[in-house]
């Protein structure tokens, strides 16, 4: 069964952007896991402080990107809710 089209193309656009946001979040979480595994394999006697700091720096960058992703998600959901509310209000007035 085919999903009915949304009345407003803006709503479909918000859905698309939220899906993109979640896909990016999954990529960032996967990268976080890879960095954690890399760090675990490096923590051993005789490890290089430079290598350790490199991985820790990449972890910080990854967490900052994930934080931005979460903020973007919140903004998208709020705008989507506003759009739906606006459309429902204008439909009720018709």
N, C-alpha and C positions, 0 to 999 in steps of 0.2 A: 504494500500500500504506500502510495506516494504522500509525503508530508505536504500539507497545503502551504502555499506561499504566504509569507507574512504580508499584512496590509501595507506596511511601510518598509521601503528599502533600507531606511536607516536602522531599523531593528535588526534586519539580516546582517547589516554591516557590523553592528555591535556584537552579534553572535560570532561572526567571523573573527573579529578582533579578540574576543575573549578566548576562542579556541586557539588562536595564535599565541596568546599569552600563556595558556596552559601548556602548549607544546614547548614553548621556550622554557617554562618552569621545569618541565620534565628533563629537558636537556641540561639545565643548570644543576639539577639535583643529581643527575647521572654523573656530571663532571665533578661534583662535590664528592661523590662516592669514589670515583677514580683517584682524586687527589688524596682522600683519606687512605686508600689502599697504598698509594705511592709513598705517603708519609710513613705508614706503618712498616713498609718494607725497608725504609731508610733508617729508622730509629734502631740503631745497633751500635755496638762499640766501634769506634774509629770512623764514624760517619763524618762527612764533611759539613761543617757549619754553613758553608755557602749553599750547598745543595738543600740543606734543611730550610734555610731562610728563603730560598727560591720557591720551594713548595708552599711554605707558609704564606708567602706573598701572593701566590696564585690562589690559595684558599681565601685570603682576604678579598681579592678581586672578585672571586666567584660569589662570595657572600654579599658583597656590595651589589653585584648584578642581580642576585636573587631578591635582595631587598627592594631594588628599583622595580623588579618584575611584580612583586607583591603590591607595591604602591600603584603601579599602572593598572593592575587588576581592580583594585578598589575604585579607582577613577572610572574605569570602563563600566563597572557594574552600576555605579551611581548614575552615570550618564544614561545608561540603558534604561534604568528604572525611571528616570526623569522623562525620557522619550516615551516610554510606554504610558506613563501617567498622563502626559500631554495628549497623546493620541486618544486615550480613553476619555479624557475630559472633552476633547473636541467632538468625539463621536456621541457622547451623552448630550451635548448641546444641539446636535443636529436633529 
